[in-house]
Amino acid sequence: MPGLVQSLQGQDLGHLKIVAENWGIRLSSQEPITAVDQLQQSLLNKKTVTEIWNKLSQDSQTALTQLAAHQGRITWPQFVRDYGELREMGIARRNKEQPYRDPTSTTELLWYHALIGRAFLETPNGPAEFAFIPEDLLTLLPIPEKKPAREFGRPARPDERAQVILANDHVLDEACTLLAALRLGLSSEQIAEAENWRMPLKMLEALLAAEGIVDPSGQPIPKAARAFLSETRGDALAQLVGAWLKSRKFNELSFLPGVQSDGNWQNDALLARQKLIALARSASGQQWWSIGSLLADIKAHQPDFQRLAGDYESWYLRSAETGEYLRGFEHWDRVDGALIAFMLRGPLHWLGLVDIASPTYGEPATAFRWASNSAELLKGKSPKASQTETGKVKVDSQGKLLVPRLAPRVVRYQLARFSAWLAPKTEAYVYQITAKSLEAARKQGLKVAQLVTLLKANSASSLPPNLLQALKRWEQNGSQIRLSAALVLRVQSAAALKALRASKAARYLGEPLGPTAITVKHGAGQNVLQVLTELGYLGELEE
């Protein structure tokens, strides 16, 4: 970090005289270079620095203490939001108005005392403008001992945590459903009906892609998907949490409800995630914490948790409802604050890391607490208290499969590929074996013998003999029975039907059902009646 000399270099002689006056020093030099040297020798004195410290206002001491707590520097936009603006003015205006005699902010007072400098400094994400205490001056300031890290927010009131929703590992079941649906090529409408989704589908797909389970085209990678589905629930959950915590590509801001993005600007999703979790972790223990108070505290003390150098202008975000651009710190609540709330109510909860609660059922969560397994998951470890997948499949004589949620996921994934999907129940998935579903499975390279083996190994009881026989017949002969809706034409005499079959209406006719009945192709009823009229027969189309 720059020292006192570096922070004063480039300043005009008038500015250096102002600093000297504020410190009670007589500046004899009339050249800026030698004046800076004289200031360095006079100011960098423990006794002198302590005297100046004791004359400072409480706000000024607080500002310097906050800077010291952040390694001596804070981004310039955040510093001026907390301690006021530094009025920009040239030499002539400064000499006329003399702002150093009546500073309008803590920032101005510290600036004209040379207790803070302003410069672009390097960060892991590139250069950013900072307010800083000159490094050699920082070592002399009598900054109070660092207090224990503060807790952001406050404990939740009873009314804020009346309705509790505990964290769970249901994201694993949703992931299994999505992988099977993608593998089968189901439509977006079919996928939406297949599960009681909590995590948005695109978000879940992005999470699986971050872990290398889904490829860029949105298709499961067979080996990786099978390995993931074969893991214990604890290991699989730790795998997803770990992928989320480390991913730069998974971007929560792109999934923020009510906000749309324009342009090619980029944010650092990993940095924002890490900082947000650290801030929320200050609310430690198993106590419930108010989400609203956490947001207010972060806004007041760490608002730039996801913004490089406090930049609120270069992100092109719009309100999805009004189209209004959400640029500037005045939209913090609708972007940064909304992201914090979304993270707590969404990914952190869906991944089993936090419990949430609300005043009444169905309202947005107003309180959170860290789940009992969160410490292990955040370290990439499998939680000790995780459920085991010992559920058995129930198979009835009509080919319906009832698969418990806690059946092995890899088994459900395979069964889902052989079956038609019915509406799921609360703790079970329902599938139906049909000739059409078996044909679809065969096109994917699956065989009925595999289905039989899978069912025998994972069913709660012996398989119904009639189902086994039906599966065997299908494998040998394919579909033996076809049931379809059809339009049937019935006439009084075989001669009428014979005449019709010899007419131009023949192309509309289907399979004969006897000497006086025949099927008619879908939508051709009126065409057939018109030809019959031409042949001298009147008829009617029954509804």
C-alpha positions as CSV (number, residue, x, y, z in Angstrom):
1,M,0.0,0.0,0.0
2,P,1.4,3.5,-0.7
3,G,3.1,5.5,2.0
4,L,2.7,9.1,2.9
5,V,5.2,10.3,0.3
6,Q,3.4,8.4,-2.5
7,S,0.0,9.7,-1.4
8,L,1.2,13.4,-1.5
9,Q,3.2,13.2,-4.7
10,G,1.5,15.1,-7.5
11,Q,-0.3,17.5,-5.1
12,D,0.3,21.2,-5.6
13,L,2.1,23.4,-3.0
14,G,-1.1,24.9,-1.9
15,H,-2.5,21.5,-0.9
16,L,0.7,20.6,1.0
17,K,0.5,23.9,2.9
18,I,-3.1,23.1,3.9
19,V,-1.9,19.7,5.3
20,A,0.9,21.4,7.2
21,E,-1.5,24.0,8.7
22,N,-3.9,21.3,9.8
23,W,-1.1,19.5,11.6
24,G,0.3,22.8,13.1
25,I,3.5,22.6,11.1
26,R,5.2,25.6,9.5
27,L,6.2,24.6,5.9
28,S,9.4,26.5,4.9
29,S,9.9,24.9,1.5
30,Q,8.5,26.5,-1.6
31,E,8.9,23.5,-3.9
32,P,6.5,20.6,-3.8
33,I,9.2,17.9,-3.9
34,T,11.0,19.3,-0.9
35,A,7.8,20.2,0.9
36,V,6.7,16.5,0.7
37,D,10.0,15.5,2.3
38,Q,9.5,18.1,5.1
39,L,6.0,16.8,5.7
40,Q,7.2,13.2,5.9
41,Q,9.8,14.1,8.5
42,S,7.4,16.1,10.6
43,L,4.2,14.0,10.4
44,L,5.7,10.5,10.8
45,N,6.2,11.0,14.5
46,K,4.4,8.8,17.1
47,K,3.7,11.8,19.5
48,T,2.5,14.1,16.7
49,V,0.2,11.5,15.2
50,T,-1.3,10.7,18.7
51,E,-1.9,14.4,19.3
52,I,-3.7,14.7,15.9
53,W,-5.7,11.5,16.6
54,N,-6.9,12.9,20.0
55,K,-8.2,16.1,18.2
56,L,-10.2,14.2,15.7
57,S,-14.0,13.8,15.9
58,Q,-15.5,10.5,16.8
59,D,-16.7,10.1,13.2
60,S,-13.1,10.6,11.9
61,Q,-11.7,8.1,14.4
62,T,-14.4,5.6,13.4
63,A,-13.6,6.0,9.7
64,L,-9.8,5.4,10.3
65,T,-10.6,2.5,12.6
66,Q,-12.8,1.0,9.8
67,L,-10.0,1.5,7.3
68,A,-7.5,-0.2,9.6
69,A,-9.9,-3.1,10.1
70,H,-9.8,-3.7,6.3
71,Q,-6.0,-3.7,5.9
72,G,-6.0,0.1,5.7
73,R,-8.1,0.4,2.6
74,I,-11.8,0.5,1.4
75,T,-13.1,1.1,-2.1
76,W,-13.6,4.8,-2.7
77,P,-17.3,4.5,-3.6
78,Q,-18.1,2.7,-0.3
79,F,-16.0,5.1,1.8
80,V,-17.7,8.2,0.5
81,R,-21.1,6.5,0.9
82,D,-20.3,6.0,4.6
83,Y,-18.4,9.2,5.3
84,G,-19.5,11.7,2.7
85,E,-18.2,13.1,-0.5
86,L,-15.0,14.9,-1.3
87,R,-15.9,18.0,-3.2
88,E,-14.0,18.2,-6.5
89,M,-12.5,21.6,-7.1
90,G,-9.6,23.2,-8.9
91,I,-6.8,25.2,-7.2
92,A,-8.5,28.6,-7.7
93,R,-11.8,27.5,-6.3
94,R,-10.2,25.7,-3.4
95,N,-8.1,28.8,-2.5
96,K,-11.2,31.0,-2.7
97,E,-13.7,28.7,-0.8
98,Q,-11.2,27.1,1.6
99,P,-13.1,23.9,2.1
100,Y,-10.5,22.6,4.5
101,R,-11.6,25.3,7.1
102,D,-15.2,24.0,7.1
103,P,-15.2,20.5,5.7
104,T,-18.7,19.2,4.8
105,S,-17.8,15.5,5.4
106,T,-15.5,13.3,7.4
107,T,-13.9,12.4,4.0
108,E,-12.9,16.0,3.4
109,L,-11.5,16.5,6.9
110,L,-9.3,13.4,6.6
111,W,-8.3,14.3,3.1
112,Y,-7.0,17.7,4.0
113,H,-5.1,16.2,7.0
114,A,-3.4,13.7,4.6
115,L,-4.8,10.9,6.9
116,I,-6.3,9.3,3.8
117,G,-5.1,9.0,0.2
118,R,-7.0,8.1,-3.0
119,A,-5.5,5.8,-5.6
120,F,-6.1,2.9,-7.9
121,L,-4.7,-0.2,-6.3
122,E,-4.4,-3.8,-7.6
123,T,-6.9,-6.4,-6.5
124,P,-7.3,-10.1,-7.6
125,N,-9.9,-8.9,-10.0
126,G,-7.9,-6.0,-11.5
127,P,-7.3,-2.3,-10.4
128,A,-9.9,-0.5,-8.3
129,E,-10.0,2.9,-6.7
130,F,-9.6,2.9,-2.9
131,A,-9.5,5.3,0.0
132,F,-6.4,4.3,2.1
133,I,-4.4,5.2,5.1
134,P,-0.7,5.7,4.1
135,E,1.1,2.6,5.2
136,D,3.8,4.3,7.3
137,L,1.1,6.5,8.9
138,L,-1.1,3.5,9.7
139,T,1.6,2.0,11.9
140,L,1.7,5.1,14.1
141,L,-2.1,5.7,14.5
142,P,-3.4,4.6,18.0
143,I,-6.2,2.5,16.5
144,P,-8.2,0.7,19.2
145,E,-7.7,-3.0,19.5
146,K,-9.7,-5.0,16.9
147,K,-13.0,-6.0,18.3
148,P,-14.4,-9.5,17.7
149,A,-16.0,-9.9,14.3
150,R,-19.5,-8.4,14.4
151,E,-22.6,-10.4,13.7
152,F,-24.7,-9.1,10.8
153,G,-28.4,-8.9,11.5
154,R,-30.3,-9.8,14.6
155,P,-32.0,-12.9,16.0
156,A,-35.5,-13.4,14.4
157,R,-38.6,-12.6,16.4
158,P,-41.0,-15.5,17.1
159,D,-43.5,-14.1,14.5
160,E,-40.8,-14.2,11.8
161,R,-40.1,-17.9,12.3
162,A,-43.6,-19.2,12.9
163,Q,-43.7,-21.6,9.9
164,V,-40.6,-23.6,9.6
165,I,-39.3,-25.4,6.5
166,L,-36.3,-27.6,7.3
167,A,-33.4,-28.1,4.9
168,N,-33.4,-31.5,3.1
169,D,-31.7,-33.3,0.3
170,H,-34.6,-33.5,-2.1
171,V,-32.4,-31.7,-4.7
172,L,-31.0,-35.2,-5.3
173,D,-34.4,-36.6,-6.3
174,E,-35.0,-33.6,-8.5
175,A,-31.6,-34.1,-10.2
176,C,-32.5,-37.8,-10.8
177,T,-35.8,-36.9,-12.4
178,L,-34.2,-34.2,-14.6
179,L,-31.4,-36.5,-15.8
180,A,-34.0,-39.2,-16.8
181,A,-36.2,-36.6,-18.5
182,L,-33.2,-35.2,-20.5
183,R,-32.1,-38.7,-21.4
184,L,-35.6,-39.5,-22.7
185,G,-35.9,-36.2,-24.6
186,L,-39.1,-35.2,-22.8
187,S,-40.6,-31.8,-23.7
188,S,-40.3,-28.9,-21.4
189,E,-44.0,-29.2,-20.5
190,Q,-43.6,-32.9,-19.7
191,I,-40.6,-32.1,-17.5
192,A,-42.4,-29.4,-15.7
193,E,-45.2,-31.9,-14.7
194,A,-42.8,-34.6,-13.7
195,E,-41.7,-33.3,-10.3
196,N,-42.6,-30.9,-7.6
197,W,-39.7,-28.7,-8.6
198,R,-38.3,-26.3,-6.0
199,M,-35.1,-25.3,-7.9
200,P,-35.9,-23.8,-11.3
201,L,-35.1,-26.3,-14.1
202,K,-32.5,-24.2,-15.9
203,M,-30.8,-23.5,-12.6
204,L,-30.7,-27.2,-11.7
205,E,-29.4,-28.0,-15.2
206,A,-26.7,-25.4,-14.7
207,L,-25.7,-26.9,-11.4
208,L,-25.4,-30.4,-13.0
209,A,-23.3,-28.9,-15.8
210,A,-21.0,-27.3,-13.2
211,E,-20.3,-30.7,-11.8
212,G,-19.7,-32.2,-15.2
213,I,-22.8,-34.4,-15.1
214,V,-24.6,-32.7,-18.0
215,D,-22.8,-31.6,-21.2
216,P,-23.1,-28.2,-23.0
217,S,-25.9,-29.5,-25.1
218,G,-28.0,-30.3,-22.1
219,Q,-27.6,-34.1,-22.3
220,P,-26.5,-36.3,-19.4
221,I,-23.0,-37.7,-19.6
222,P,-23.7,-41.4,-19.1
223,K,-20.7,-42.4,-17.0
224,A,-20.7,-39.3,-14.9
225,A,-24.5,-39.5,-14.4
226,R,-24.4,-43.1,-13.3
227,A,-21.5,-42.4,-10.9
228,F,-23.5,-39.5,-9.4
229,L,-26.7,-41.5,-9.0
230,S,-24.8,-44.4,-7.5
231,E,-23.3,-42.3,-4.7
232,T,-24.8,-42.4,-1.2
233,R,-27.1,-39.5,-0.6
234,G,-24.6,-37.8,1.7
235,D,-21.8,-38.1,-0.8
236,A,-24.0,-37.0,-3.7
237,L,-25.2,-33.9,-1.8
238,A,-21.6,-33.0,-0.8
239,Q,-20.7,-33.3,-4.4
240,L,-23.4,-30.9,-5.6
241,V,-22.6,-28.4,-2.8
242,G,-18.9,-28.6,-3.6
243,A,-19.5,-28.0,-7.3
244,W,-21.7,-25.0,-6.4
245,L,-19.2,-23.4,-4.0
246,K,-16.3,-23.6,-6.5
247,S,-18.1,-22.8,-9.8
248,R,-17.4,-19.5,-11.6
249,K,-19.8,-20.4,-14.4
250,F,-22.9,-21.0,-12.2
251,N,-24.3,-17.5,-11.8
252,E,-27.1,-16.9,-9.3
253,L,-27.6,-13.3,-10.6
254,S,-28.7,-14.7,-14.0
255,F,-31.5,-16.6,-12.2
256,L,-32.6,-13.7,-10.0
257,P,-36.4,-13.5,-10.3
258,G,-37.7,-10.2,-11.8
259,V,-34.3,-9.1,-13.2
260,Q,-33.1,-9.4,-16.8
261,S,-29.6,-8.9,-18.1
262,D,-28.5,-7.0,-21.3
263,G,-25.1,-6.8,-23.0
264,N,-21.8,-8.7,-22.5
265,W,-20.7,-7.4,-19.1
266,Q,-19.6,-9.9,-16.5
267,N,-19.9,-10.3,-12.7
268,D,-17.8,-12.5,-10.5
269,A,-20.4,-15.0,-9.3
270,L,-17.8,-17.0,-7.2
271,L,-16.6,-13.9,-5.4
272,A,-20.2,-12.8,-4.6
273,R,-21.1,-16.3,-3.4
274,Q,-18.1,-16.6,-1.1
275,K,-18.5,-13.1,0.4
276,L,-22.3,-13.6,0.9
277,I,-21.8,-16.9,2.7
278,A,-19.1,-15.4,4.9
279,L,-21.4,-12.6,5.9
280,A,-24.4,-14.9,6.5
281,R,-22.1,-17.2,8.5
282,S,-21.5,-14.4,11.0
283,A,-25.0,-15.4,12.2
284,S,-23.6,-18.6,13.6
285,G,-25.0,-21.3,15.8
286,Q,-28.4,-22.9,15.6
287,Q,-30.3,-19.6,16.3
288,W,-32.9,-18.1,13.9
289,W,-31.8,-14.9,12.2
290,S,-33.9,-12.2,10.6
291,I,-33.4,-12.0,6.8
292,G,-34.5,-8.4,6.6
293,S,-32.1,-7.3,9.3
294,L,-29.2,-9.2,7.6
295,L,-30.0,-7.3,4.4
296,A,-30.1,-4.0,6.2
297,D,-26.7,-4.6,7.9
298,I,-25.0,-5.7,4.7
299,K,-26.3,-2.7,2.9
300,A,-25.0,-0.4,5.7
301,H,-21.6,-2.0,6.2
302,Q,-20.7,-4.3,3.3
303,P,-22.9,-3.2,0.3
304,D,-20.2,-3.9,-2.3
305,F,-19.9,-7.6,-1.5
306,Q,-20.4,-8.4,-5.2
307,R,-19.2,-5.2,-6.9
308,L,-15.6,-4.6,-7.9
309,A,-14.6,-1.1,-6.7
310,G,-18.2,-0.3,-5.8
311,D,-19.2,-0.1,-9.5
312,Y,-23.0,0.3,-9.8
313,E,-23.1,1.7,-13.3
314,S,-21.6,-0.9,-15.7
315,W,-24.0,-3.7,-15.1
316,Y,-26.9,-3.6,-17.6
317,L,-29.8,-5.1,-15.5
318,R,-33.4,-4.4,-16.2
319,S,-36.7,-4.9,-14.3
320,A,-38.5,-7.7,-16.0
321,E,-41.8,-6.0,-15.2
322,T,-41.2,-2.4,-16.3
323,G,-38.0,-2.6,-18.4
324,E,-36.4,0.0,-16.2
325,Y,-32.6,-0.2,-16.0
326,L,-31.5,-0.9,-12.4
327,R,-28.2,1.1,-12.4
328,G,-26.8,3.0,-9.5
329,F,-26.7,2.4,-5.7
330,E,-30.3,3.5,-5.4
331,H,-31.3,0.1,-6.8
332,W,-29.3,-1.9,-4.3
333,D,-32.4,-3.4,-2.7
334,R,-33.8,-4.6,-6.1
335,V,-30.5,-6.2,-7.2
336,D,-27.9,-6.8,-4.4
337,G,-30.4,-7.1,-1.6
338,A,-32.7,-9.2,-3.7
339,L,-29.8,-11.5,-4.5
340,I,-29.0,-12.1,-0.9
341,A,-32.7,-13.0,-0.1
342,F,-32.8,-15.2,-3.2
343,M,-29.6,-17.0,-2.1
344,L,-31.0,-17.7,1.4
345,R,-34.5,-18.8,0.3
346,G,-33.1,-20.6,-2.8
347,P,-29.7,-22.2,-3.4
348,L,-28.6,-22.3,0.3
349,H,-31.9,-23.8,1.3
350,W,-32.3,-26.1,-1.7
351,L,-28.8,-27.5,-1.2
352,G,-29.6,-28.4,2.4
353,L,-27.5,-25.6,4.0
354,V,-30.1,-23.5,5.7
355,D,-33.5,-23.9,7.3
356,I,-36.0,-21.1,6.5
357,A,-39.2,-19.9,8.2
358,S,-42.0,-17.4,7.5
359,P,-44.8,-15.7,9.5
360,T,-47.5,-17.8,7.8
361,Y,-47.5,-20.7,5.3
362,G,-46.9,-19.7,1.7
363,E,-45.2,-16.3,2.5
364,P,-41.6,-15.6,1.6
365,A,-39.1,-16.6,4.2
366,T,-38.3,-13.9,6.8
367,A,-35.9,-15.9,8.9
368,F,-33.1,-18.5,8.5
369,R,-30.7,-20.6,10.5
370,W,-27.8,-22.8,9.5
371,A,-28.8,-26.4,9.2
372,S,-27.2,-29.0,11.4
373,N,-25.3,-30.5,8.4
374,S,-24.1,-27.2,7.0
375,A,-20.7,-27.1,8.6
376,E,-19.8,-30.5,7.1
377,L,-21.2,-29.7,3.7
378,L,-19.4,-26.4,3.5
379,K,-16.2,-28.3,4.1
380,G,-17.0,-30.7,1.3
381,K,-17.7,-33.5,3.7
382,S,-20.6,-36.0,3.5
383,P,-23.1,-35.2,6.4
384,K,-23.1,-37.9,9.1
385,A,-26.9,-37.8,9.4
386,S,-28.0,-38.7,5.9
387,Q,-30.8,-40.9,4.7
388,T,-30.1,-44.3,3.1
389,E,-31.8,-45.5,-0.1
390,T,-33.4,-48.8,0.9
391,G,-36.9,-48.3,-0.6
392,K,-38.4,-51.1,-2.6
393,V,-40.5,-50.8,-5.8
394,K,-44.1,-51.9,-5.8
395,V,-45.3,-53.5,-9.0
396,D,-48.9,-54.3,-9.7
397,S,-50.5,-56.7,-12.3
398,Q,-51.3,-53.8,-14.6
399,G,-47.7,-52.8,-15.0
400,K,-47.8,-49.8,-12.7
401,L,-44.6,-49.1,-10.7
402,L,-44.7,-47.2,-7.4
403,V,-41.1,-46.2,-6.7
404,P,-40.4,-44.7,-3.2
405,R,-38.4,-41.5,-3.0
406,L,-35.8,-43.4,-1.0
407,A,-35.4,-46.2,-3.5
408,P,-31.9,-46.2,-5.1
409,R,-31.8,-43.2,-7.4
410,V,-29.8,-45.2,-10.0
411,V,-32.7,-47.7,-10.1
412,R,-35.4,-45.1,-10.5
413,Y,-33.4,-43.5,-13.3
414,Q,-33.4,-46.8,-15.2
415,L,-37.0,-47.6,-14.5
416,A,-38.0,-44.1,-15.7
417,R,-36.4,-44.8,-19.0
418,F,-38.5,-47.9,-19.5
419,S,-41.8,-46.3,-18.5
420,A,-44.5,-43.7,-19.1
421,W,-44.5,-41.1,-16.3
422,L,-47.6,-40.6,-14.2
423,A,-48.2,-37.8,-11.7
424,P,-45.9,-38.2,-8.7
425,K,-47.1,-38.7,-5.1
426,T,-45.7,-37.0,-2.0
427,E,-43.1,-39.6,-1.2
428,A,-43.1,-41.8,-4.4
429,Y,-42.8,-41.7,-8.1
430,V,-45.4,-43.5,-10.3
431,Y,-44.6,-45.0,-13.7
432,Q,-46.5,-47.2,-16.2
433,I,-45.0,-49.9,-18.4
434,T,-46.6,-49.6,-21.9
435,A,-45.8,-50.9,-25.3
436,K,-44.9,-47.4,-26.4
437,S,-42.5,-46.8,-23.5
438,L,-40.8,-50.2,-24.1
439,E,-40.4,-49.2,-27.8
440,A,-38.8,-45.9,-26.8
441,A,-36.4,-47.8,-24.4
442,R,-35.5,-50.2,-27.2
443,K,-34.5,-47.3,-29.4
444,Q,-32.1,-46.2,-26.6
445,G,-30.5,-49.6,-26.6
446,L,-32.3,-50.9,-23.6
447,K,-33.7,-54.5,-23.5
448,V,-36.7,-55.9,-21.7
449,A,-34.4,-58.5,-20.0
450,Q,-32.7,-55.6,-18.3
451,L,-36.0,-54.3,-17.0
452,V,-37.0,-57.7,-15.7
453,T,-33.7,-58.1,-13.9
454,L,-34.0,-54.6,-12.4
455,L,-37.5,-55.2,-11.1
456,K,-36.7,-58.6,-9.6
457,A,-33.8,-57.1,-7.7
458,N,-35.6,-54.1,-6.4
459,S,-39.3,-55.1,-6.0
460,A,-40.9,-55.4,-2.6
461,S,-42.5,-58.8,-3.7
462,S,-42.5,-61.3,-6.5
463,L,-43.4,-59.8,-9.9
464,P,-47.0,-60.6,-11.2
465,P,-46.8,-63.6,-13.5
466,N,-49.1,-61.9,-16.0
467,L,-46.7,-59.0,-16.3
468,L,-43.7,-61.2,-16.8
469,Q,-45.7,-63.0,-19.6
470,A,-46.7,-59.8,-21.2
471,L,-43.1,-58.5,-21.2
472,K,-41.9,-61.8,-22.7
473,R,-44.5,-61.7,-25.5
474,W,-43.7,-58.1,-26.3
475,E,-40.0,-58.8,-26.5
476,Q,-40.7,-61.7,-28.9
477,N,-43.5,-60.2,-31.0
478,G,-43.8,-56.5,-30.2
479,S,-47.3,-55.0,-29.7
480,Q,-49.9,-57.7,-30.3
481,I,-52.9,-55.5,-29.6
482,R,-53.8,-52.0,-30.7
483,L,-56.6,-50.0,-29.2
484,S,-57.6,-46.9,-31.1
485,A,-60.6,-44.5,-31.5
486,A,-62.1,-44.8,-35.0
487,L,-65.1,-43.5,-37.0
488,V,-67.3,-46.5,-38.2
489,L,-69.6,-46.4,-41.2
490,R,-72.6,-48.8,-41.1
491,V,-74.9,-49.3,-44.1
492,Q,-78.1,-51.2,-44.6
493,S,-76.9,-53.4,-47.5
494,A,-73.6,-55.0,-48.6
495,A,-74.3,-53.5,-52.1
496,A,-74.1,-50.0,-50.8
497,L,-70.7,-50.7,-49.1
498,K,-69.4,-52.4,-52.3
499,A,-70.4,-49.4,-54.4
500,L,-68.7,-47.1,-51.9
501,R,-65.4,-49.1,-52.0
502,A,-65.4,-48.9,-55.8
503,S,-66.0,-45.1,-55.8
504,K,-63.6,-42.1,-55.3
505,A,-64.3,-42.3,-51.6
506,A,-62.2,-45.5,-51.3
507,R,-59.2,-43.5,-50.2
508,Y,-61.1,-42.4,-47.1
509,L,-61.9,-45.9,-46.0
510,G,-60.0,-48.1,-43.5
511,E,-60.4,-51.7,-42.3
512,P,-63.6,-53.6,-43.0
513,L,-65.6,-54.7,-39.9
514,G,-68.0,-57.0,-41.8
515,P,-70.2,-57.0,-44.9
516,T,-72.0,-53.8,-43.8
517,A,-69.5,-51.9,-41.7
518,I,-66.1,-50.3,-42.3
519,T,-63.8,-47.8,-40.5
520,V,-63.4,-44.3,-41.9
521,K,-60.2,-42.2,-41.7
522,H,-60.1,-39.4,-39.1
523,G,-61.7,-36.2,-40.3
524,A,-63.2,-37.8,-43.5
525,G,-66.7,-38.4,-42.4
526,Q,-68.3,-35.6,-44.4
527,N,-66.4,-36.5,-47.5
528,V,-67.8,-40.1,-47.4
529,L,-71.3,-38.8,-46.9
530,Q,-71.0,-36.6,-49.9
531,V,-69.9,-39.5,-52.1
532,L,-72.8,-41.6,-50.8
533,T,-75.2,-38.9,-51.7
534,E,-73.8,-39.0,-55.2
535,L,-74.3,-42.8,-55.3
536,G,-78.0,-42.3,-54.2
537,Y,-77.7,-43.0,-50.5
538,L,-78.4,-40.4,-47.7
539,G,-76.7,-40.7,-44.4
540,E,-75.9,-38.7,-41.2
541,L,-72.8,-38.2,-39.0
542,E,-73.6,-39.0,-35.4
543,E,-71.9,-37.0,-32.7
